[in-house]
Amino acid sequence: MSKRDFYEILGVQKGASKDEIKKAYRKLALKHHPDRNPDNAEAEAKFKEASEAADCLLSDEKRQKYDQFGHAGVNGQGFGGFQSGDFGDLGDVFGDIFGDFFGGGGGRGRSRGGQRAVKGKDHHTRLDIKFEEAAFGCEKEVVIQKEVVKEGTSPETCGTCGGAGEIRRQQGFFTMSQTCYQCHGVGMSVQTIKKKAKLSVKVPAGIDDGQKLKLSGEGSPGLKGGPSGDLYVDVRVKEHPIFDREQFDIYCDVPISFSQAALGAEVEVPTLSGKVIVKVETGTQSGKRMRLRNKGITHLSGYGTGDQIINLIVETPSKLNGEQKAIFEELAKLEEKNGHTTNPMSKGFFDKVKDLFQ
């Protein structure tokens, strides 16, 4: 079963701050902690799932790999259980959780109100690359309309919510509040303009179609001293006229003639790194597969390389000259005379038919 997205598990957006991630995790941990749900396997599984997600997203290094390559980027580096003194970025969250368990109300004080740094919005762009560039890696250039703060301006209090970050409405006896649509809850706005920018993107060997790369700090500018958002590059790999890809292996159909299949031969086969000669054995049947070790795609981790799988296709000639036709007619007579005993598939088929109608 495939793993769920870490952001989905915690219920936060991709650009969520560490404080938002900790808050979301704390809520789930309090709900599903084994101490509160004794002998509840489902609750324990959800607690471990949330812990693994928070452990990854609260680590700058793990989060960067996860944002770029998904679960494949952090395989083997997941949440490994808690040990005393080894909570990492989850340590202060556990202090709060244990405080709530025992009535302490939290292990560390939280500031209320005041200025809070806000990260800028993330942006996305698309990058098309060739099959070979995905296999071996490359460096490409993307052109974007980058959002920058307009010179001579500074952040201003949002005129819609008055800096509160939310809009309150009175409905009968109740007061309803919602996030301000103008400043998106920040309480401030800043004047920006868009400028054309060229950015260099290092594409790692082994990247696949649909995966994303992150360029930190290339998104919208932050507010209240917060960092700029990030730029996510959506990589699209063009189809290859010969090769197909499945994870880190590549596949290739190679046509051979009747005579090559029957008599055996050495044939030239294309690979990503150049042509190689492979030996076709005598009596090769159409559809036989051959594996060329380490001729596939480099693993994203940098350790190991996939294989190339060759699918041999015995090709039937569509047009025959007089000499070829005479040879095939003679072959047909011999096959009829010998009862197809030299053709293993035909012999087996006709033996089954004979048994069926006896």
Secondary structure in CASP SS format (residue, H / E / C, confidence):
PFRMAT SS
TARGET T0000
AUTHOR 0000-0000-0000
METHOD secondary structure of the structure
MODEL  1
M C 1.00
S C 1.00
K C 1.00
R C 1.00
D C 1.00
F H 1.00
Y H 1.00
E H 1.00
I H 1.00
L H 1.00
G C 1.00
V C 1.00
Q C 1.00
K C 1.00
G C 1.00
A C 1.00
S C 1.00
K H 1.00
D H 1.00
E H 1.00
I H 1.00
K H 1.00
K H 1.00
A H 1.00
Y H 1.00
R H 1.00
K H 1.00
L H 1.00
A H 1.00
L H 1.00
K H 1.00
H H 1.00
H C 1.00
P C 1.00
D C 1.00
R C 1.00
N C 1.00
P C 1.00
D C 1.00
N C 1.00
A H 1.00
E H 1.00
A H 1.00
E H 1.00
A H 1.00
K H 1.00
F H 1.00
K H 1.00
E H 1.00
A H 1.00
S H 1.00
E H 1.00
A H 1.00
A H 1.00
D H 1.00
C H 1.00
L H 1.00
L C 1.00
S C 1.00
D H 1.00
E H 1.00
K H 1.00
R H 1.00
Q H 1.00
K H 1.00
Y H 1.00
D H 1.00
Q H 1.00
F H 1.00
G H 1.00
H H 1.00
A H 1.00
G H 1.00
V H 1.00
N C 1.00
G C 1.00
Q C 1.00
G C 1.00
F C 1.00
G C 1.00
G C 1.00
F C 1.00
Q C 1.00
S C 1.00
G C 1.00
D C 1.00
F C 1.00
G H 1.00
D H 1.00
L H 1.00
G H 1.00
D H 1.00
V H 1.00
F H 1.00
G H 1.00
D H 1.00
I H 1.00
F H 1.00
G H 1.00
D H 1.00
F H 1.00
F C 1.00
G C 1.00
G C 1.00
G C 1.00
G C 1.00
G C 1.00
R C 1.00
G C 1.00
R C 1.00
S C 1.00
R C 1.00
G C 1.00
G C 1.00
Q C 1.00
R C 1.00
A C 1.00
V E 1.00
K C 1.00
G C 1.00
K C 1.00
D C 1.00
H E 1.00
H E 1.00
T E 1.00
R E 1.00
L E 1.00
D E 1.00
I E 1.00
K C 1.00
F H 1.00
E H 1.00
E H 1.00
A H 1.00
A H 1.00
F H 1.00
G C 1.00
C E 1.00
E E 1.00
K E 1.00
E E 1.00
V E 1.00
V E 1.00
I E 1.00
Q E 1.00
K E 1.00
E E 1.00
V E 1.00
V E 1.00
K C 1.00
E C 1.00
G C 1.00
T C 1.00
S C 1.00
P C 1.00
E E 1.00
T E 1.00
C C 1.00
G C 1.00
T C 1.00
C C 1.00
G C 1.00
G C 1.00
A C 1.00
G C 1.00
E E 1.00
I E 1.00
R E 1.00
R E 1.00
Q E 1.00
Q E 1.00
G C 1.00
F C 1.00
F E 1.00
T E 1.00
M E 1.00
S E 1.00
Q E 1.00
T E 1.00
C C 1.00
Y C 1.00
Q C 1.00
C C 1.00
H C 1.00
G C 1.00
V C 1.00
G C 1.00
M E 1.00
S E 1.00
V C 1.00
Q C 1.00
T E 1.00
I E 1.00
K E 1.00
K E 1.00
K E 1.00
A E 1.00
K E 1.00
L E 1.00
S E 1.00
V E 1.00
K E 1.00
V E 1.00
P C 1.00
A C 1.00
G C 1.00
I C 1.00
D C 1.00
D C 1.00
G C 1.00
Q C 1.00
K E 1.00
L E 1.00
K E 1.00
L E 1.00
S C 1.00
G C 1.00
E C 1.00
G C 1.00
S C 1.00
P C 1.00
G C 1.00
L E 1.00
K C 1.00
G C 1.00
G C 1.00
P C 1.00
S C 1.00
G C 1.00
D C 1.00
L E 1.00
Y E 1.00
V E 1.00
D E 1.00
V E 1.00
R E 1.00
V E 1.00
K C 1.00
E C 1.00
H C 1.00
P C 1.00
I C 1.00
F C 1.00
D E 1.00
R E 1.00
E E 1.00
Q C 1.00
F C 1.00
D E 1.00
I E 1.00
Y E 1.00
C E 1.00
D E 1.00
V E 1.00
P E 1.00
I E 1.00
S C 1.00
F H 1.00
S H 1.00
Q H 1.00
A H 1.00
A H 1.00
L H 1.00
G C 1.00
A E 1.00
E E 1.00
V E 1.00
E E 1.00
V E 1.00
P E 1.00
T E 1.00
L C 1.00
S C 1.00
G E 1.00
K E 1.00
V E 1.00
I E 1.00
V E 1.00
K E 1.00
V E 1.00
E C 1.00
T C 1.00
G C 1.00
T C 1.00
Q C 1.00
S C 1.00
G C 1.00
K C 1.00
R E 1.00
M E 1.00
R E 1.00
L E 1.00
R C 1.00
N C 1.00
K C 1.00
G C 1.00
I C 1.00
T E 1.00
H C 1.00
L C 1.00
S C 1.00
G C 1.00
Y C 1.00
G C 1.00
T E 1.00
G C 1.00
D C 1.00
Q E 1.00
I E 1.00
I E 1.00
N E 1.00
L E 1.00
I E 1.00
V E 1.00
E C 1.00
T C 1.00
P C 1.00
S C 1.00
K C 1.00
L C 1.00
N C 1.00
G H 1.00
E H 1.00
Q H 1.00
K H 1.00
A H 1.00
I H 1.00
F H 1.00
E H 1.00
E H 1.00
L H 1.00
A H 1.00
K H 1.00
L H 1.00
E H 1.00
E H 1.00
K H 1.00
N H 1.00
G C 1.00
H C 1.00
T C 1.00
T C 1.00
N C 1.00
P H 1.00
M H 1.00
S H 1.00
K H 1.00
G H 1.00
F H 1.00
F H 1.00
D H 1.00
K H 1.00
V H 1.00
K H 1.00
D H 1.00
L H 1.00
F C 1.00
Q C 1.00
END
